[in-house]
Amino acid sequence: METGTPRRAGRHHGWPAAVSTDGAAHTSARHPPLHGHVLCGLICHPDKEHVLYPLGCTVVIQELESKKQKFLRGHTDNISCVVVSRDGVYVASGQVTFMGFKADIILWDFEKKQLLARLSLHKGSIKDLAFSPNSRYLVSLGGQDDGSVVVWDVAKREGVCGSPASPRRAGNATVVVCSSCRDEMFVTAGNGTLRVWELDLADKKIRATECHMGKVKREMTCIQMADDDSDFYVGTSSGDILQVDTNNKVMTKYGPQKKKFSLGVTALLLLKTGDLIVGTGGGVVALCKGSSYRVMKQIQVQGGVTSLTCRGQGHQFFVGTNKCQIYRINYTAFEEELIAACHTEAIHDIVFPFGSSKVFATCSKNDIRVWHTPANRELLRIPVPNMTCYAIEIMRDGGSIISAWNDGKIRAFTPETGRLMYVINHAHSMGVTAIAATSDSKRIVSGGGEGQVRIWEIGEKTQKLVEVLKEHVCAVSCIKVKNNDEECVTTSLDRTCIIWDIVRFVRKQMFLANTLFKCACYHPEGYQVITSGTDRKIAYWEVFDGSAIREVEGSASGTINGMDITSDGVYFVTGGEDHLVKVWNYDEGAVTHVGVGHSGTITRLKICPEKKHIVSVSADGAILLWNYPDLH
């Protein structure tokens, strides 16, 4: 498993991805990155066979039919924009960075999936990118702290010239689009600024002409250039569309006059017929008559539209939203089909049902989701609005999904339909932070933000509190029940790890370390426990007398948040703030494989029961499915 297979989602930017099954280590971004907030981040490649989108600091290239994925890795922070050249040869992506530091643009070879050049002039962030029609130039727009527009020579991999992007009296330019016919012309737009630029290659200068808009003042969000360069169309945050004559630099019309688009126009597609596809912040995708902007057809999608991208001549197009959803829409029928989805917030836990690798469940803010592993798709969504689920468990008998929530409640749902079975109110006073169940499915062990560990007896129609164990003084971070159901281990942020007898309800052992414990695992034979946390070390402990056996360096940087062990106890996996999935030999305490793919902090990970895959989830909303390495 040299690399892995990310499965969905990156947090701030990007779209869902799908699991890749080729090779021992392909990360398959199976679901979309958190938030999908990169405007125009979803792009259909000119070959009509691939889509591209950013996932954290990775660009995902996904085959439309097979859903196999490849990854372009090279950015050091979240990607803020991505663009593909008209001939499909090049991909360019820009990133954000810290104020005052240079933000890189990376030029990629699409066919070879290789980094060609790293272009560094802008500071803070790259706001937008555009290729000229013949791929001769790449135009880049710096972010708010940079404010410049730069023209790059693609063949020479160097800057040609640059200029401040907007006049001092106006706001920031946020969008750039190149001419459809000429390499030397492009347009920038933003808050109160709309400019047509001409490149003077002889003098190595770019000259801007401000477009005349009369008394109309708008914040412009997106641009579409006509195929013959005669006009271009600009979407605005006010919910209308401006049409501008390219030659005269004059706005010729704008509309709709009466019923504007709710929450602004966020994406545009210009069709060969002259009609427009309009995407809005309110989640409406509308087909509009080019002359009057009258809505002919419209559909509603979940989340504000951030991307519209055409496949081929427009018979089919894709919609990306800030709720991490990707839709495919057939132009003729004008009906949406959801083809990818993922969590929109950090994912806190992941669990497989006992003995089955075909499905798994994840939890986040607002919902729990059940995924079908072979098809890489969402099977079930269990919404609990405005609440955050910190931990989940699937009962051994498969009868329920039990979950721990920040409102102090334990909720149980049916795995097939997501129907609420029961709620344990006031389970913990400061939120339920960890949960586990015994193998007979008759008892639940829960941990809370106040540090208490509680044992619950679950009957057919009753949920009874059996015992409260009060030793921890800070939040319980992890609970694991031993195979015999007679004891459990709990870790806490109070720097203690406790072995409890859950038959007699007494403490058996306590481990102390200079770390905030985040995770623990029983060895399957039950005589040892491994733990880890903020000190980045993996500690082995003897259950019988609580003695420390040994300690190994688990990470060079950052907390270890999750670990899981194989059913035979020979190997275990860890993940944390270093974004790496590591496979360890238990007896040797040595790393055998490292998976590189996550862009955010790994929060939890699990080895599937049949040892075919490892699934890891992260704070940026990604679910990565890794092929389990061949360890023989």
N, C-alpha and C positions, 0 to 999 in steps of 0.2 A: 504494500500500500504506500507507494512513494508519494502519491498525491491522492486526493479523494474524490468524492462525487458530491458536490454540494447540492442540496435539493431545493430549496426555495429561496428564498427570500433574502436580501441584504437590507439593511435597515433603512438607510436614508435614501437610497437611490436604487432603482432597478425594478426588475420584474421577476416573476417566478421562473424557475427553471425545472428541468426534468432529469430524472436519474439516468446516468450513463452506465451502461453495462459492459462496455468494451474495455479490456485491459484491467490490470490489477489495481489501478489507482486513478481513476478518473473521478473528479468531484463533479457531481451533477447537481447544479443548483435547481433543486426540484421545485421549489416554490419561490415566489418573488421575494425580493429584498424588502426590507421594511419601508413602508411609506411610498415607495415608487415616486419620489418627488422630483426626479430629474425630468425636466420638461423636454419633450421630444427624445426621451431616452430609449424608447422602444422603436427599433428600425427593422424593416423588412429588407433583406439584402437584395440587390438587383438580380441575383441568380434565382430568386423566388423560392429557394429551398431552405433558407436560413432566416432566423431573426436574431438580432443582437440587442442586448440591454445591459446596463451596469448593475452590478451586485456588490455593494460596498466598494472595495478597491479593485474589483475584478470585472472585466468585460466578459459576459457569457455569450457564446455563439451556439445556438441551438438549432438542430435540424427539425424542420416542421413536421415531417412524417414520422421519423423514428424517435424524436425527442432526445437523441443523443446530444451531449454537450461537450464543448471544448472551452478552454478558459484562457484569457489573455491576462497575465499577471505581471505587474511591474510598478504599479502606483503604490505610493506610501501612505495615502489617505483616501478618503471617499472620492469616488468619481463624480464630477459635477456636470459633465456633458460628454456626449459621444456622437460621432458622425461617420458616415460611410461615403466614399467617393462614388460618383455616378457610374463609373465602370466597375465598381466593386473590388478594385485592386487594393485600395487602402482603407484602413480604419484609423481614426484619430480620436483620442480621448483626453480630457483635461480633468484635473483634480482640484480639491481644496487643500489648503495647508494653513499654517499659523500666520498671523499678521506679520508682515515684514519679511517673510521667507518666500523664496521663489516657488511658484506652483508649476509643476511640469505638465507639458503636453507630450503624449507619446504617440508616435506614428507607427502603425502596425502593418505588416503584410498579411492580408486576409487569408490567402491560400496556404501560406506556410505557418500561419499563426505565430509569427516572430516579431519581436521588437526591432524596428528599423532605426528609429532615432528618438532621442529625448530632447525636446525643445523647451528651453527655460529662459524666459524674459519677464513674464508677468509675475506679480506678487500677490499673495493672499489666496486667489482662486481664479479659475478659468470659468467664465460665465457661459460662453457659447463658442461654437466652432462651425466652419463651413468650408467645403471644398469648392474650388472653381469648376466650371463644367467639364473641362478637359484634364482635371486633376493636376494642373500646373502649379496652382497656389492653394495654400491653406490659410484661411483668415481666422484669427482668434480674437476674442473679446475678453478683456480682464474684468474682474469683479469690482465691487464697490470701492475697495481700497486701492485698486490699480487704475481703473478708468481709461485704459488705452486699448486701441485696436492695432493689431500687428498682422502684416502680410508675410507669409513664409514661402520660400521656394521649396517645393516638395522634392524635386530632384537633387538639389544641393543640400537639403536639410538645414537651411539657414534662414534667418530673418532677412527680408528685403527692406522693409521700412515700417514705421509705426507712427501713431498720432493719438492725441487725446480723442476719445470716442464720441464725446458729446460736448456741446458748448457749455460755458460756465453757468449760464443762466438756466440751464435745463437740468433735469435729473440724470440718473445713470442710464446708459445704454445697456440693454440686457439680451438683445436678440440680434443675430447677424445671419443674412442669407445672401448667397452669391447669385449672380446673373445666370440665366438658363442658357445663354448663347455666348457670352463674352467672358474671358478669363479676367479681364481688367476692371470689372465692375461688381460692386456689392452694395448691400443696403444694411444699415443698422437702425435699430429702433429701441425705444425705452420710455422712460417717464418724461413726456413732453419733448422728446427729440425723435426726429425721423430724417435720416440723411442718406443720400445716394453718393457713393464714393467712386472715384476713378483713380486707377493706378497709373502713374507716370513712371514707367520703368527706366527711361533714360535718366531722369533726375532722381530716381529712387525716392519718390514722394507719393503720398496719397492725398487727394484733394476732395473735400466734402462739399456737397451742395445741400442746404437745408430745404426740405420740402415745404411748400406753402399749403397750410391747412386752414387758412382764414381764422375764424374765432373758435374753431374746434380744438380743444385741449384734451388729450387723452394719455393714459398710461398704456403703452402698447406691449402686448404679450407674445405675439407670434406673427410670422410673415410667410406668405406663399407667393412665389414669383410665377407669372404666366410663362408658358413654354416659349413664346416669341418675344419675351421681355417687354411687351407693350405696356403692361400694367403689373402692379403687385397689390396683394390684399393683406391688410393688417388687422389682426384681432386685438381687441382692447379689453381692459378690465371693467369697462363700463357696460360691456355686453353688446357692443355693436362692431361692425366691420367697415374699415375704410378702404376705398379703392383709389389708388394713386397712379397717375400717368407717369411712366418712367422717364420719358424724354423731356417732358416739361416740368417734372418734379412738382406737380400740382395735384391735390386731392380732387377727384372728379365727382365722387359721390360717397355717401356712407349710409348705412342702414343696419337693421330695420329701424324705421323711424318711430314706431309705436311700441311694439312689444319686444324689448331688448332681451338678450339671453341672460338668464339668471346666473349670478356669481361670475360673470365675465366669460369672454371667449378665450379658451386656453390652448386650443389646437385647431389647425385648419388643414384641409386637403382640397386642392384644386383639381377637378376632374377634366378630362378631355372635352367634355360637353360644355364646359364653362360653368357648370354648377359647382357648389361648394359643399363639402362635408364639414360641419362645425362641431367641435367638442367644447363643452362648457364646464365651469367649475362646479355646476350643480349636477353633473353626471348625465347631461343630455347629449346625445349624438344625433345631429339633425342634418337632413339633406335639404339644401336651400337652392332656390333658383338664383342664378348668378346676377341677374339684373335687379331683382327686387328684394332679394334675400328672404323671400317668402318660404316658409317651412313646408316642404312637400311630404316628408316622412320623418319620424323621429322615434328614438328608443331611449330608454332609461337604463343606465348602468350603475353599479355600486361604486361610489367615490367620484371625486372630481377627475375629469379627463386630463391626463398629462401628455398623452401621445396619440397621434393618428398616423398610421403608416400604411402605404398602399402595397398590395402584392400584384405585380404585373401591371396591367392596364387599368386596374381599379375594379375588376370584377369581385375582388375580395380585399378587405382591409382589416387591420388589427387596431384595437383600442387598448391603451394602457391607462390605469387609474391610480390615484394616490392611496387606494385601499389594497394595493398589491394584487390587482386582478388584471388578467389579460383576456380580452374577448376577440373572437373572430366573427366578422360580419360579412354576410353575402350581400353584395350591392343590390341585386335584383329583388330578393325577398326582404332585405333590410331587417333581418332578425339576428339577434346576438346569440353567440354560443360561448360560454365560459370555458376557456381552455387551460387556464392556470390561475392558481390563487394561493395565498399564504397569509400567515399572521402579519399584522401591521405594527406590532409592538414586540418587545423582547420576549423570547420564549424561555420559560422557567423550568420546564421539566418535560421528559419524554419517557414513555413506558410501552413495553410490548406485553400482550397477554401471555399467560403461562404456556410455554411449549409451542407457540405459533409466531412465525415471522411475517405472516401475510399482511398484518395490519399493525399499526402502532398509533398511539395517541400523544398529542402535545398540548400544552396549555400556555396561555398568555393573558394579557389584559383583554377583557370582554368575552373571551370564549375558550372552549376546548375544541380541538379538531381531531378527527380520526382519519388516518390516511391509509390508502391501499398501496402496499409496498411494490408489488409487481407492475402495477399500472401507473404508479407515481401520481396518484390523483387523490383529491379530497373525497372521502366517503360521507362524512358527517360533520356538521358544525353545531356545537351546543353553545348558544349565546347566553351570556349573563352580563347585560350592559352595565358599564361603569364600575365593574369589579375586576380584581386581578386574581388570577389563580396561580398560586405559588408551587403547588405540587399535586400530582395525580398518581393513582394506583388503579390497576384493574384487578378485581377480586379473582382469586385462583379459579373459582368455579365459573368465571365469565359472566356472572349475573349482574354486575354493576361496575361502573367507573366511579370511584370515590375521589373527591377533590378538596383541596385546602384553599380557602379564600381569605382575602385581606379584611373582609368584614367580620371575621371571627366565626364563620359558619363552615361546616362540613356539608357538602352537597353530594348526593349520589344520583347517577343517571343510568339509564339503560344503554348498553353499548350499541344496540341496533338502531334505536330510534332517537336517543337523546332525551327521552322523557324523564322528567324529574321524579325520582322514586321517594326520596326523603331528604329532609334538611335537619341537621343538628344545630340548633341556634345556640349562640353564646358558647360555642365549643372552647374558645380561648378569648381572653379579653383584649389582646393586642394583635389579633389576626392569627390565622392558622398558617404556619410556615413550613410544616413538614407532615408527611402522612405515610403510613404503611399498614399492611394487613397481614393477618396470620394465614397460613396455608389452608386452614379449614373454613376460611371466609366468615368466621363467626366473631372475630374481634378486629377492631381498628386501633392502632396506636397513633396518636397525633401529638404534634409539638407546636407550641405557640410562641408569639413574639415576646411574651413575658417570661419564657423559659420553662414553663410547666410541660410535663409529659402526661398525657391522659389516655387511659385505656377504656375503650367502649365495647360493649357487647351488642352485637347486631342480631336481632331476631327477624322473623318474617314481617312483623309490623311494629317492632319496637327498637329503639336505640337507647341503651342504658349506660350511664357513666358508672364504671366499675371502680376505678381508682385514679387518684391524682398523685403523680410523683414529682416532688418539689426538691430539686437539687440545683438545676441550672438557674442562673440569674440573668442570662441574656437569651436572645432568640435561638430556638432549636433550628439547626440548618439541615439536618439529614437524619433519617431513621431507617435502620435496616433490621428486619426480624430474622433470627436464626432459623435454620431449616426445621428444627424440632418444635418451633413455636413456644419454647419455654423461656427464651430470653431475647432481648433486642439491644442494639447499640444506638446511642444518640450522640450526635455532635452538636456543639453550640459555639456561639460567638463569645462565650465567656472563658474560652481557652481550656475547656474541659471536654472530655469524651467519656461517656458513662455506659457501662454494661449493666442492664437491668434484668432482674429475675421477674418475668411478667406472669409467673404463677403465684409466687409469694409476695410480689410487689415490693421488692427491696433492691437496693443497689448492691451489685456484686463487686464491681471494680470501677475505678475512676482513673483515666489517663490524663495527665497534665502536661501541657507543652506551651511554649511561648509562641502560640499561633492562634488565629481565629479559625477554628475547625470548620471546613465547608462540606466535607464528604467523607464517607467511610464505607468499607465493604468487609463482610465476613468472608474468610476463606471457606469454600464449600464444605471442608471437613470440620469447620467450626472451632478450631483451636487457636486461630489467629485472626486479627483484625488489621486492616491497613487503613490509614487515615491520611488526609492532606488538608491544606488550607493556605493561609496567607504567607506562611514562611517558605513556601515553594518546595517543601520537603515531603517525601512520602515516608511515613513511619509505619513500621511493623510492630504490633503489640501482641503479647501473650494474653489470651483471654483468662487463663486459669488464675494467674497472680498479678496481672496488670503490668508486667515488666516490659520495658522497651527492648525489642530484639535488635533492630537496626534501623538506620535512617539513610535514605538516598536522596540526592538532589533531583527533584522532579521537574523543575523548570528553571531556566536561566533568568527569566523575568516574569513577574506577575503571579497572582494567586492561582492555585489549582482549584477549580470549582466542581468538577465532576469526575467520577471514576466508576468503572464496572469491571467485573471479573468473569472469566469463562466458567462454565459449569464444572469443568474438571480442575479448575484452580491453577492451571499451568500459565495462563497469560491474563493480564489485565490492561485496561486502557485508561488514559487520563486526558483531561483537557481543561484549559483555563484562559487566563488573560494573554498568554503568548500566542493565541490563535491556532495552536498546533494540536493535532490529535496524535497521541503517542501510544504505541503498543509496547508493553513490557513483558519480559520473562519474569514470572513471580519469584522463582528460587534464586535467580541470578541478580535480580534487581537492576536489570539492564534494558535499555530501549532497543527493540528489534526493528521497528518501523516508525516513520514519522509521516503524518498526513498534513500537507499544506493546502489550504483552500479557504478557510474562514477569513473574513474581513473584520469580524468583531469578536468580542470576548465569548469563549465557549462557556455555556452555563451548565449543561448536562450532556451526558452521552451514554449510549447503551449498546451492548453487543446483542444482536438478535439471537433468539434461542437456538437457531440452527447454525449459528456461526457463519452465515453467508455474508452478512453486512455488519457495519458499525454505523449507527445513526448518531450524529451530534447536532446540537441546537445551540444558538448563540443569542447574544444580547442585541444583535442587529437584525433579528428576525429570520435568520437563515436556518434551514434544515438541510444538512448535508448527509447524503447516503454514500458510504464508502464500501468498496468491495473488501471483504475481510481477507487479509494477506494469507498466502500459502506458507504455513509455518513448518511444514514437514521437511 
